[in-house]
Amino acid sequence: MTEYNKLVRDKIPEILSKKGIIYKKRIASAREYKIELVKKLDEEVKEFLEKKDLYELADIMEVIDALKKLPEYKKVEEIKKAKKKQRGGFNKRIILKGQK
């Protein structure tokens, strides 16, 4: 039997119940939620790097969307836009060569 203690998507308990899988759940505190989201982001990025899969990229985006709702990250879209205006994006596919 596999044991888990991690943040899961909102409908996972419902899915497990329908399958007759026994589990326990609890609601994370605000502090724990942030920690668990960061851990989930790391997990999803590793899976994406391994599989290079569209579904893993979607998982990363879902975690990022959740992180953006936290008070300390609320301004991330503003910062993203400012950085893009100042430094550009990645659309031109420029590879820089040189030495450090």
Secondary structure, DSSP 8 states (H G I E B T S, - for coil): -----S---TTHHHHHHHTT---------HHHHHHHHHHHHHHHHHHHHHH--HHHHHHHHHHHHHHHTSGGGTTHHHHHHHHHHHH--STT--------
